[in-house]
Amino acid sequence: MTANVIKEEIDQCYAAGMNDYISKPFDPDLLLSKIAALVLK
């Protein structure tokens, strides 16, 4: 989770090996759905 929402920051997150990305402020339902998707993989 990060407060940065610029495209370069998102690309750096994925390049570092992160599986997904969410920025602040976030929707709690979106966060839970992302967590569920990763757990159920």
Steps between C-alpha positions, in 0.01 A plus 500: 500500500631840411385859477679540166277454198728598215556243225874477564440409866253228402750360249772498766276306738437228242868496397594444866288183500174619650191304397256789504469868578256718691535868581373707791232597565359160417159339497495227769297272272761534227779418746317191624429380147867538406608307811245225430615471139861455609417252777280290276755481217 
